[in-house]
Amino acid sequence: MLEASNNNELPAIPGKRYFTIGEVSELCGVKPHVLRYWEQEFTQLKPVKRRGNRRYYQRHDVVLIREIRGLLYEQGFTIGGARQQLETEHKPEAAPSNENRKQLIDEMLKELEQIRTILA
């Protein structure tokens, strides 16, 4: 992921829990209207909305915005290309099939039996 240390021109992310859209705009070098647009284009970006639809971003949102900014502005991706890149990067690993799961359990049971005999 793109942290502040990897991106010298952006300030460090403070240790706060929530950030306003104005603060995120300054931290990421992106105007607020662009952030609102990116919320529509990137499903991963979901700030908490409170009182009067005010947006509050968390640290992981700020890191994600910096990553999106890097893809679009520095690496030259289109919005669609950046979306695909993020989806492939952040796609969770597929769950093991039942057959693989059974095999893993059998291996774990064998290892536990070996540990048990060593300790006995």
N, CA, C and O atoms as CSV, one atom per row, in Angstrom:
chain,resi,resn,atom,element,x,y,z
A,1,MET,N,N,0.839,-1.183,0.000
A,1,MET,CA,C,0.000,0.000,0.000
A,1,MET,C,C,0.878,1.239,0.000
A,1,MET,O,O,2.070,1.180,0.303
A,2,LEU,N,N,0.282,2.328,-0.336
A,2,LEU,CA,C,1.006,3.571,-0.437
A,2,LEU,C,C,0.944,4.303,0.890
A,2,LEU,O,O,-0.101,4.858,1.227
A,3,GLU,N,N,2.006,4.323,1.639
A,3,GLU,CA,C,2.078,5.030,2.904
A,3,GLU,C,C,2.745,6.384,2.678
A,3,GLU,O,O,3.305,6.633,1.610
A,4,ALA,N,N,2.685,7.248,3.672
A,4,ALA,CA,C,3.284,8.573,3.566
A,4,ALA,C,C,4.784,8.477,3.315
A,4,ALA,O,O,5.349,9.317,2.614
A,5,SER,N,N,5.430,7.465,3.877
A,5,SER,CA,C,6.872,7.320,3.694
A,5,SER,C,C,7.232,7.040,2.241
A,5,SER,O,O,8.330,7.380,1.800
A,6,ASN,N,N,6.315,6.418,1.490
A,6,ASN,CA,C,6.567,6.105,0.084
A,6,ASN,C,C,6.264,7.279,-0.836
A,6,ASN,O,O,6.625,7.253,-2.013
A,7,ASN,N,N,5.620,8.283,-0.322
A,7,ASN,CA,C,5.164,9.382,-1.144
A,7,ASN,C,C,5.627,10.686,-0.503
A,7,ASN,O,O,4.910,11.272,0.308
A,8,ASN,N,N,6.823,11.138,-0.864
A,8,ASN,CA,C,7.491,12.225,-0.156
A,8,ASN,C,C,6.754,13.550,-0.173
A,8,ASN,O,O,6.892,14.326,0.773
A,9,GLU,N,N,5.979,13.845,-1.203
A,9,GLU,CA,C,5.355,15.152,-1.277
A,9,GLU,C,C,4.104,15.269,-0.405
A,9,GLU,O,O,3.600,16.375,-0.210
A,10,LEU,N,N,3.596,14.162,0.119
A,10,LEU,CA,C,2.401,14.187,0.952
A,10,LEU,C,C,2.788,14.172,2.426
A,10,LEU,O,O,3.753,13.513,2.813
A,11,PRO,N,N,2.020,14.914,3.263
A,11,PRO,CA,C,2.340,14.925,4.699
A,11,PRO,C,C,2.018,13.588,5.357
A,11,PRO,O,O,1.248,12.787,4.826
A,12,ALA,N,N,2.618,13.364,6.515
A,12,ALA,CA,C,2.352,12.133,7.277
A,12,ALA,C,C,0.908,12.139,7.756
A,12,ALA,O,O,0.322,13.196,7.985
A,13,ILE,N,N,0.346,10.950,7.902
A,13,ILE,CA,C,-1.035,10.829,8.364
A,13,ILE,C,C,-1.024,10.875,9.888
A,13,ILE,O,O,-0.384,10.035,10.521
A,14,PRO,N,N,-1.728,11.853,10.498
A,14,PRO,CA,C,-1.753,11.936,11.962
A,14,PRO,C,C,-2.435,10.715,12.582
A,14,PRO,O,O,-3.126,9.966,11.891
A,15,GLY,N,N,-2.241,10.525,13.865
A,15,GLY,CA,C,-2.790,9.375,14.562
A,15,GLY,C,C,-4.224,9.574,15.034
A,15,GLY,O,O,-4.584,9.097,16.110
A,16,LYS,N,N,-5.033,10.254,14.272
A,16,LYS,CA,C,-6.438,10.460,14.632
A,16,LYS,C,C,-7.290,9.295,14.158
A,16,LYS,O,O,-6.885,8.529,13.284
A,17,ARG,N,N,-8.479,9.171,14.747
A,17,ARG,CA,C,-9.387,8.102,14.322
A,17,ARG,C,C,-10.202,8.525,13.102
A,17,ARG,O,O,-10.385,7.731,12.179
A,18,TYR,N,N,-10.692,9.761,13.085
A,18,TYR,CA,C,-11.516,10.245,11.980
A,18,TYR,C,C,-10.953,11.540,11.414
A,18,TYR,O,O,-10.369,12.354,12.130
A,19,PHE,N,N,-11.147,11.710,10.102
A,19,PHE,CA,C,-10.690,12.911,9.408
A,19,PHE,C,C,-11.863,13.482,8.610
A,19,PHE,O,O,-12.663,12.733,8.050
A,20,THR,N,N,-11.959,14.806,8.563
A,20,THR,CA,C,-12.985,15.440,7.736
A,20,THR,C,C,-12.532,15.434,6.282
A,20,THR,O,O,-11.372,15.146,5.987
A,21,ILE,N,N,-13.448,15.751,5.381
A,21,ILE,CA,C,-13.110,15.764,3.958
A,21,ILE,C,C,-12.040,16.827,3.667
A,21,ILE,O,O,-11.193,16.631,2.795
A,22,GLY,N,N,-12.077,17.942,4.391
A,22,GLY,CA,C,-11.070,18.977,4.209
A,22,GLY,C,C,-9.685,18.508,4.632
A,22,GLY,O,O,-8.697,18.786,3.953
A,23,GLU,N,N,-9.614,17.799,5.752
A,23,GLU,CA,C,-8.333,17.273,6.220
A,23,GLU,C,C,-7.782,16.233,5.255
A,23,GLU,O,O,-6.587,16.223,4.958
A,24,VAL,N,N,-8.658,15.358,4.765
A,24,VAL,CA,C,-8.218,14.323,3.819
A,24,VAL,C,C,-7.753,14.969,2.526
A,24,VAL,O,O,-6.782,14.526,1.912
A,25,SER,N,N,-8.443,16.009,2.121
A,25,SER,CA,C,-8.065,16.735,0.915
A,25,SER,C,C,-6.628,17.251,1.028
A,25,SER,O,O,-5.846,17.140,0.084
A,26,GLU,N,N,-6.290,17.817,2.188
A,26,GLU,CA,C,-4.932,18.329,2.401
A,26,GLU,C,C,-3.913,17.201,2.526
A,26,GLU,O,O,-2.801,17.301,2.008
A,27,LEU,N,N,-4.298,16.124,3.217
A,27,LEU,CA,C,-3.373,15.000,3.423
A,27,LEU,C,C,-3.041,14.276,2.121
A,27,LEU,O,O,-1.948,13.734,1.962
A,28,CYS,N,N,-4.002,14.273,1.188
A,28,CYS,CA,C,-3.835,13.492,-0.042
A,28,CYS,C,C,-3.564,14.345,-1.275
A,28,CYS,O,O,-3.284,13.806,-2.345
A,29,GLY,N,N,-3.642,15.650,-1.144
A,29,GLY,CA,C,-3.385,16.514,-2.296
A,29,GLY,C,C,-4.455,16.400,-3.371
A,29,GLY,O,O,-4.157,16.475,-4.563
A,30,VAL,N,N,-5.699,16.218,-2.949
A,30,VAL,CA,C,-6.827,16.057,-3.870
A,30,VAL,C,C,-7.957,16.949,-3.379
A,30,VAL,O,O,-8.196,17.028,-2.175
A,31,LYS,N,N,-8.652,17.618,-4.283
A,31,LYS,CA,C,-9.742,18.510,-3.883
A,31,LYS,C,C,-10.952,17.710,-3.388
A,31,LYS,O,O,-11.153,16.566,-3.797
A,32,PRO,N,N,-11.761,18.321,-2.501
A,32,PRO,CA,C,-12.912,17.613,-1.934
A,32,PRO,C,C,-13.895,17.075,-2.976
A,32,PRO,O,O,-14.439,15.984,-2.804
A,33,HIS,N,N,-14.126,17.824,-4.047
A,33,HIS,CA,C,-15.082,17.333,-5.044
A,33,HIS,C,C,-14.559,16.075,-5.749
A,33,HIS,O,O,-15.340,15.228,-6.184
A,34,VAL,N,N,-13.240,15.963,-5.856
A,34,VAL,CA,C,-12.640,14.768,-6.446
A,34,VAL,C,C,-12.834,13.583,-5.509
A,34,VAL,O,O,-13.117,12.474,-5.963
A,35,LEU,N,N,-12.684,13.808,-4.202
A,35,LEU,CA,C,-12.905,12.741,-3.225
A,35,LEU,C,C,-14.349,12.237,-3.292
A,35,LEU,O,O,-14.594,11.032,-3.238
A,36,ARG,N,N,-15.298,13.165,-3.410
A,36,ARG,CA,C,-16.704,12.758,-3.497
A,36,ARG,C,C,-16.950,11.957,-4.775
A,36,ARG,O,O,-17.728,11.003,-4.768
A,37,TYR,N,N,-16.298,12.338,-5.859
A,37,TYR,CA,C,-16.437,11.591,-7.116
A,37,TYR,C,C,-15.837,10.195,-6.981
A,37,TYR,O,O,-16.428,9.213,-7.429
A,38,TRP,N,N,-14.661,10.113,-6.362
A,38,TRP,CA,C,-14.015,8.813,-6.200
A,38,TRP,C,C,-14.860,7.870,-5.348
A,38,TRP,O,O,-14.813,6.656,-5.546
A,39,GLU,N,N,-15.630,8.409,-4.405
A,39,GLU,CA,C,-16.523,7.563,-3.602
A,39,GLU,C,C,-17.527,6.836,-4.495
A,39,GLU,O,O,-17.910,5.699,-4.219
A,40,GLN,N,N,-17.944,7.500,-5.560
A,40,GLN,CA,C,-18.901,6.888,-6.493
A,40,GLN,C,C,-18.213,5.859,-7.382
A,40,GLN,O,O,-18.833,4.866,-7.762
A,41,GLU,N,N,-16.967,6.073,-7.715
A,41,GLU,CA,C,-16.250,5.222,-8.669
A,41,GLU,C,C,-15.559,4.018,-8.028
A,41,GLU,O,O,-15.414,2.978,-8.671
A,42,PHE,N,N,-15.137,4.145,-6.782
A,42,PHE,CA,C,-14.395,3.079,-6.110
A,42,PHE,C,C,-15.221,2.573,-4.928
A,42,PHE,O,O,-15.387,3.270,-3.927
A,43,THR,N,N,-15.728,1.364,-5.059
A,43,THR,CA,C,-16.618,0.816,-4.038
A,43,THR,C,C,-15.903,0.580,-2.706
A,43,THR,O,O,-16.553,0.506,-1.663
A,44,GLN,N,N,-14.580,0.463,-2.732
A,44,GLN,CA,C,-13.820,0.232,-1.507
A,44,GLN,C,C,-13.807,1.468,-0.605
A,44,GLN,O,O,-13.578,1.363,0.600
A,45,LEU,N,N,-14.054,2.634,-1.196
A,45,LEU,CA,C,-13.974,3.895,-0.473
A,45,LEU,C,C,-15.345,4.246,0.090
A,45,LEU,O,O,-16.225,4.710,-0.635
A,46,LYS,N,N,-15.518,4.021,1.389
A,46,LYS,CA,C,-16.809,4.283,2.036
A,46,LYS,C,C,-16.581,5.008,3.359
A,46,LYS,O,O,-16.443,4.360,4.397
A,47,PRO,N,N,-16.540,6.329,3.342
A,47,PRO,CA,C,-16.378,7.038,4.607
A,47,PRO,C,C,-17.654,6.931,5.450
A,47,PRO,O,O,-18.751,6.734,4.927
A,48,VAL,N,N,-17.480,7.065,6.755
A,48,VAL,CA,C,-18.619,7.069,7.662
A,48,VAL,C,C,-19.359,8.387,7.452
A,48,VAL,O,O,-18.734,9.444,7.368
A,49,LYS,N,N,-20.692,8.328,7.367
A,49,LYS,CA,C,-21.472,9.566,7.213
A,49,LYS,C,C,-22.284,9.783,8.478
A,49,LYS,O,O,-22.978,8.885,8.954
A,50,ARG,N,N,-22.183,10.986,9.008
A,50,ARG,CA,C,-22.905,11.349,10.223
A,50,ARG,C,C,-23.519,12.724,10.049
A,50,ARG,O,O,-23.324,13.387,9.030
A,51,ARG,N,N,-24.258,13.136,11.054
A,51,ARG,CA,C,-24.887,14.466,11.125
A,51,ARG,C,C,-24.906,15.227,9.814
A,51,ARG,O,O,-23.880,15.755,9.383
A,52,GLY,N,N,-26.029,15.285,9.197
A,52,GLY,CA,C,-26.175,16.079,7.980
A,52,GLY,C,C,-25.331,15.585,6.828
A,52,GLY,O,O,-24.876,16.381,6.007
A,53,ASN,N,N,-25.115,14.282,6.753
A,53,ASN,CA,C,-24.348,13.679,5.657
A,53,ASN,C,C,-22.878,14.104,5.630
A,53,ASN,O,O,-22.238,14.045,4.580
A,54,ARG,N,N,-22.342,14.530,6.768
A,54,ARG,CA,C,-20.917,14.878,6.823
A,54,ARG,C,C,-20.085,13.618,6.754
A,54,ARG,O,O,-20.397,12.618,7.400
A,55,ARG,N,N,-19.026,13.672,5.968
A,55,ARG,CA,C,-18.160,12.503,5.777
A,55,ARG,C,C,-17.027,12.515,6.785
A,55,ARG,O,O,-16.399,13.544,7.030
A,56,TYR,N,N,-16.780,11.349,7.363
A,56,TYR,CA,C,-15.641,11.171,8.249
A,56,TYR,C,C,-14.845,9.973,7.753
A,56,TYR,O,O,-15.332,8.843,7.738
A,57,TYR,N,N,-13.621,10.243,7.350
A,57,TYR,CA,C,-12.748,9.208,6.801
A,57,TYR,C,C,-11.890,8.626,7.912
A,57,TYR,O,O,-11.479,9.338,8.828
A,58,GLN,N,N,-11.623,7.330,7.830
A,58,GLN,CA,C,-10.729,6.683,8.774
A,58,GLN,C,C,-9.363,6.521,8.116
A,58,GLN,O,O,-9.206,6.755,6.918
A,59,ARG,N,N,-8.380,6.118,8.912
A,59,ARG,CA,C,-7.007,6.013,8.411
A,59,ARG,C,C,-6.916,5.122,7.174
A,59,ARG,O,O,-6.222,5.468,6.218
A,60,HIS,N,N,-7.605,3.980,7.179
A,60,HIS,CA,C,-7.530,3.081,6.022
A,60,HIS,C,C,-8.111,3.741,4.775
A,60,HIS,O,O,-7.680,3.445,3.660
A,61,ASP,N,N,-9.097,4.642,4.956
A,61,ASP,CA,C,-9.633,5.386,3.810
A,61,ASP,C,C,-8.578,6.334,3.241
A,61,ASP,O,O,-8.434,6.460,2.025
A,62,VAL,N,N,-7.847,6.996,4.132
A,62,VAL,CA,C,-6.809,7.942,3.693
A,62,VAL,C,C,-5.712,7.198,2.929
A,62,VAL,O,O,-5.239,7.669,1.895
A,63,VAL,N,N,-5.313,6.039,3.444
A,63,VAL,CA,C,-4.289,5.238,2.766
A,63,VAL,C,C,-4.795,4.802,1.389
A,63,VAL,O,O,-4.052,4.850,0.408
A,64,LEU,N,N,-6.062,4.377,1.319
A,64,LEU,CA,C,-6.658,3.965,0.048
A,64,LEU,C,C,-6.716,5.131,-0.936
A,64,LEU,O,O,-6.432,4.956,-2.121
A,65,ILE,N,N,-7.079,6.306,-0.460
A,65,ILE,CA,C,-7.142,7.491,-1.331
A,65,ILE,C,C,-5.753,7.811,-1.876
A,65,ILE,O,O,-5.607,8.165,-3.046
A,66,ARG,N,N,-4.751,7.690,-1.040
A,66,ARG,CA,C,-3.381,7.925,-1.515
A,66,ARG,C,C,-2.982,6.891,-2.565
A,66,ARG,O,O,-2.280,7.205,-3.527
A,67,GLU,N,N,-3.433,5.671,-2.370
A,67,GLU,CA,C,-3.140,4.631,-3.357
A,67,GLU,C,C,-3.854,4.928,-4.675
A,67,GLU,O,O,-3.261,4.789,-5.745
A,68,ILE,N,N,-5.104,5.331,-4.607
A,68,ILE,CA,C,-5.865,5.703,-5.810
A,68,ILE,C,C,-5.195,6.876,-6.504
A,68,ILE,O,O,-5.043,6.881,-7.726
A,69,ARG,N,N,-4.798,7.866,-5.723
A,69,ARG,CA,C,-4.121,9.042,-6.280
A,69,ARG,C,C,-2.844,8.627,-7.013
A,69,ARG,O,O,-2.562,9.117,-8.106
A,70,GLY,N,N,-2.077,7.724,-6.405
A,70,GLY,CA,C,-0.848,7.253,-7.037
A,70,GLY,C,C,-1.125,6.538,-8.352
A,70,GLY,O,O,-0.416,6.744,-9.338
A,71,LEU,N,N,-2.159,5.697,-8.366
A,71,LEU,CA,C,-2.506,4.974,-9.594
A,71,LEU,C,C,-2.926,5.934,-10.702
A,71,LEU,O,O,-2.508,5.789,-11.851
A,72,LEU,N,N,-3.753,6.912,-10.350
A,72,LEU,CA,C,-4.289,7.822,-11.361
A,72,LEU,C,C,-3.286,8.887,-11.798
A,72,LEU,O,O,-3.079,9.098,-12.993
A,73,TYR,N,N,-2.671,9.548,-10.839
A,73,TYR,CA,C,-1.840,10.715,-11.160
A,73,TYR,C,C,-0.385,10.373,-11.454
A,73,TYR,O,O,0.248,11.027,-12.283
A,74,GLU,N,N,0.149,9.359,-10.785
A,74,GLU,CA,C,1.567,9.066,-10.955
A,74,GLU,C,C,1.817,7.927,-11.938
A,74,GLU,O,O,2.771,7.969,-12.716
A,75,GLN,N,N,0.953,6.905,-11.900
A,75,GLN,CA,C,1.156,5.762,-12.784
A,75,GLN,C,C,0.348,5.862,-14.070
A,75,GLN,O,O,0.540,5.059,-14.983
A,76,GLY,N,N,-0.549,6.831,-14.155
A,76,GLY,CA,C,-1.265,7.082,-15.397
A,76,GLY,C,C,-2.431,6.149,-15.696
A,76,GLY,O,O,-2.850,6.043,-16.849
A,77,PHE,N,N,-2.960,5.474,-14.688
A,77,PHE,CA,C,-4.117,4.602,-14.904
A,77,PHE,C,C,-5.360,5.439,-15.181
A,77,PHE,O,O,-5.474,6.573,-14.718
A,78,THR,N,N,-6.286,4.870,-15.938
A,78,THR,CA,C,-7.617,5.472,-16.057
A,78,THR,C,C,-8.398,5.077,-14.813
A,78,THR,O,O,-7.944,4.244,-14.029
A,79,ILE,N,N,-9.580,5.678,-14.631
A,79,ILE,CA,C,-10.406,5.316,-13.470
A,79,ILE,C,C,-10.742,3.829,-13.527
A,79,ILE,O,O,-10.634,3.135,-12.517
A,80,GLY,N,N,-11.146,3.333,-14.691
A,80,GLY,CA,C,-11.474,1.916,-14.835
A,80,GLY,C,C,-10.270,1.027,-14.572
A,80,GLY,O,O,-10.391,-0.007,-13.915
A,81,GLY,N,N,-9.121,1.419,-15.074
A,81,GLY,CA,C,-7.899,0.642,-14.859
A,81,GLY,C,C,-7.486,0.632,-13.395
A,81,GLY,O,O,-7.061,-0.398,-12.871
A,82,ALA,N,N,-7.613,1.778,-12.738
A,82,ALA,CA,C,-7.282,1.856,-11.313
A,82,ALA,C,C,-8.250,1.000,-10.502
A,82,ALA,O,O,-7.846,0.339,-9.545
A,83,ARG,N,N,-9.518,1.011,-10.881
A,83,ARG,CA,C,-10.521,0.194,-10.197
A,83,ARG,C,C,-10.169,-1.288,-10.307
A,83,ARG,O,O,-10.226,-2.026,-9.323
A,84,GLN,N,N,-9.802,-1.715,-11.527
A,84,GLN,CA,C,-9.415,-3.116,-11.733
A,84,GLN,C,C,-8.157,-3.458,-10.934
A,84,GLN,O,O,-8.077,-4.525,-10.325
A,85,GLN,N,N,-7.200,-2.573,-10.936
A,85,GLN,CA,C,-5.953,-2.796,-10.200
A,85,GLN,C,C,-6.236,-2.976,-8.715
A,85,GLN,O,O,-5.696,-3.884,-8.084
A,86,LEU,N,N,-7.080,-2.116,-8.157
A,86,LEU,CA,C,-7.411,-2.219,-6.740
A,86,LEU,C,C,-8.175,-3.500,-6.436
A,86,LEU,O,O,-7.950,-4.128,-5.402
A,87,GLU,N,N,-9.077,-3.888,-7.333
A,87,GLU,CA,C,-9.864,-5.105,-7.104
A,87,GLU,C,C,-8.970,-6.336,-7.119
A,87,GLU,O,O,-9.161,-7.248,-6.314
A,88,THR,N,N,-7.994,-6.374,-8.027
A,88,THR,CA,C,-7.109,-7.544,-8.072
A,88,THR,C,C,-6.133,-7.539,-6.899
A,88,THR,O,O,-5.794,-8.601,-6.377
A,89,GLU,N,N,-5.674,-6.352,-6.474
A,89,GLU,CA,C,-4.751,-6.252,-5.339
A,89,GLU,C,C,-5.425,-6.650,-4.042
A,89,GLU,O,O,-4.833,-7.357,-3.227
A,90,HIS,N,N,-6.652,-6.209,-3.841
A,90,HIS,CA,C,-7.330,-6.398,-2.565
A,90,HIS,C,C,-8.309,-7.559,-2.562
A,90,HIS,O,O,-9.087,-7.710,-1.620
A,91,LYS,N,N,-8.281,-8.380,-3.604
A,91,LYS,CA,C,-9.198,-9.518,-3.665
A,91,LYS,C,C,-8.769,-10.550,-2.635
A,91,LYS,O,O,-7.613,-10.972,-2.622
A,92,PRO,N,N,-9.694,-10.962,-1.767
A,92,PRO,CA,C,-9.317,-11.972,-0.776
A,92,PRO,C,C,-9.041,-13.309,-1.442
A,92,PRO,O,O,-9.584,-13.612,-2.505
A,93,GLU,N,N,-8.192,-14.102,-0.805
A,93,GLU,CA,C,-7.875,-15.411,-1.363
A,93,GLU,C,C,-9.127,-16.274,-1.366
A,93,GLU,O,O,-9.961,-16.185,-0.465
A,94,ALA,N,N,-9.243,-17.089,-2.367
A,94,ALA,CA,C,-10.412,-17.968,-2.462
A,94,ALA,C,C,-10.386,-18.971,-1.314
A,94,ALA,O,O,-9.329,-19.461,-0.916
A,95,ALA,N,N,-11.554,-19.259,-0.802
A,95,ALA,CA,C,-11.663,-20.222,0.288
A,95,ALA,C,C,-11.311,-21.605,-0.236
A,95,ALA,O,O,-11.659,-21.947,-1.367
A,96,PRO,N,N,-10.628,-22.397,0.568
A,96,PRO,CA,C,-10.277,-23.738,0.099
A,96,PRO,C,C,-11.526,-24.580,-0.121
A,96,PRO,O,O,-12.527,-24.425,0.580
A,97,SER,N,N,-11.454,-25.460,-1.090
A,97,SER,CA,C,-12.588,-26.334,-1.369
A,97,SER,C,C,-12.740,-27.332,-0.225
A,97,SER,O,O,-11.844,-27.470,0.608
A,98,ASN,N,N,-13.869,-28.022,-0.188
A,98,ASN,CA,C,-14.113,-29.001,0.876
A,98,ASN,C,C,-13.038,-30.083,0.894
A,98,ASN,O,O,-12.601,-30.521,1.957
A,99,GLU,N,N,-12.621,-30.504,-0.294
A,99,GLU,CA,C,-11.593,-31.542,-0.381
A,99,GLU,C,C,-10.272,-31.037,0.204
A,99,GLU,O,O,-9.624,-31.739,0.979
A,100,ASN,N,N,-9.883,-29.832,-0.165
A,100,ASN,CA,C,-8.650,-29.245,0.363
A,100,ASN,C,C,-8.766,-29.013,1.866
A,100,ASN,O,O,-7.811,-29.234,2.611
A,101,ARG,N,N,-9.928,-28.572,2.304
A,101,ARG,CA,C,-10.150,-28.318,3.716
A,101,ARG,C,C,-9.987,-29.619,4.513
A,101,ARG,O,O,-9.352,-29.629,5.568
A,102,LYS,N,N,-10.560,-30.708,4.006
A,102,LYS,CA,C,-10.447,-32.006,4.670
A,102,LYS,C,C,-8.989,-32.448,4.733
A,102,LYS,O,O,-8.531,-32.976,5.746
A,103,GLN,N,N,-8.270,-32.226,3.640
A,103,GLN,CA,C,-6.853,-32.599,3.596
A,103,GLN,C,C,-6.060,-31.785,4.627
A,103,GLN,O,O,-5.205,-32.333,5.322
A,104,LEU,N,N,-6.336,-30.492,4.725
A,104,LEU,CA,C,-5.645,-29.645,5.701
A,104,LEU,C,C,-5.931,-30.110,7.128
A,104,LEU,O,O,-5.025,-30.160,7.960
A,105,ILE,N,N,-7.183,-30.449,7.410
A,105,ILE,CA,C,-7.549,-30.917,8.747
A,105,ILE,C,C,-6.831,-32.218,9.065
A,105,ILE,O,O,-6.323,-32.394,10.172
A,106,ASP,N,N,-6.785,-33.136,8.095
A,106,ASP,CA,C,-6.083,-34.414,8.307
A,106,ASP,C,C,-4.603,-34.183,8.614
A,106,ASP,O,O,-4.043,-34.818,9.508
A,107,GLU,N,N,-3.969,-33.265,7.866
A,107,GLU,CA,C,-2.554,-32.960,8.102
A,107,GLU,C,C,-2.352,-32.358,9.488
A,107,GLU,O,O,-1.395,-32.695,10.186
A,108,MET,N,N,-3.253,-31.469,9.878
A,108,MET,CA,C,-3.149,-30.842,11.198
A,108,MET,C,C,-3.321,-31.878,12.303
A,108,MET,O,O,-2.614,-31.836,13.310
A,109,LEU,N,N,-4.257,-32.809,12.119
A,109,LEU,CA,C,-4.468,-33.862,13.119
A,109,LEU,C,C,-3.224,-34.741,13.262
A,109,LEU,O,O,-2.841,-35.107,14.373
A,110,LYS,N,N,-2.595,-35.079,12.127
A,110,LYS,CA,C,-1.370,-35.874,12.175
A,110,LYS,C,C,-0.266,-35.135,12.938
A,110,LYS,O,O,0.434,-35.722,13.763
A,111,GLU,N,N,-0.124,-33.825,12.646
A,111,GLU,CA,C,0.895,-33.029,13.337
A,111,GLU,C,C,0.603,-32.946,14.828
A,111,GLU,O,O,1.522,-33.023,15.643
A,112,LEU,N,N,-0.660,-32.789,15.192
A,112,LEU,CA,C,-1.023,-32.724,16.607
A,112,LEU,C,C,-0.747,-34.056,17.310
A,112,LEU,O,O,-0.304,-34.083,18.458
A,113,GLU,N,N,-1.013,-35.148,16.611
A,113,GLU,CA,C,-0.702,-36.472,17.171
A,113,GLU,C,C,0.793,-36.621,17.395
A,113,GLU,O,O,1.217,-37.170,18.412
A,114,GLN,N,N,1.598,-36.135,16.451
A,114,GLN,CA,C,3.056,-36.203,16.596
A,114,GLN,C,C,3.505,-35.377,17.792
A,114,GLN,O,O,4.373,-35.812,18.549
A,115,ILE,N,N,2.934,-34.205,17.972
A,115,ILE,CA,C,3.281,-33.341,19.110
A,115,ILE,C,C,2.894,-34.036,20.411
A,115,ILE,O,O,3.632,-33.986,21.395
A,116,ARG,N,N,1.737,-34.680,20.407
A,116,ARG,CA,C,1.247,-35.374,21.598
A,116,ARG,C,C,2.197,-36.515,22.002
A,116,ARG,O,O,2.490,-36.704,23.182
A,117,THR,N,N,2.673,-37.272,20.993
A,117,THR,CA,C,3.595,-38.375,21.309
A,117,THR,C,C,4.932,-37.838,21.802
A,117,THR,O,O,5.573,-38.456,22.652
A,118,ILE,N,N,5.353,-36.705,21.282
A,118,ILE,CA,C,6.625,-36.107,21.737
A,118,ILE,C,C,6.495,-35.657,23.188
A,118,ILE,O,O,7.419,-35.845,23.979
A,119,LEU,N,N,5.367,-35.070,23.542
A,119,LEU,CA,C,5.164,-34.542,24.898
A,119,LEU,C,C,4.875,-35.657,25.909
A,119,LEU,O,O,5.070,-35.462,27.109
A,120,ALA,N,N,4.422,-36.797,25.450
A,120,ALA,CA,C,4.059,-37.884,26.398
A,120,ALA,C,C,5.247,-38.622,26.932
A,120,ALA,O,O,5.092,-39.548,27.728
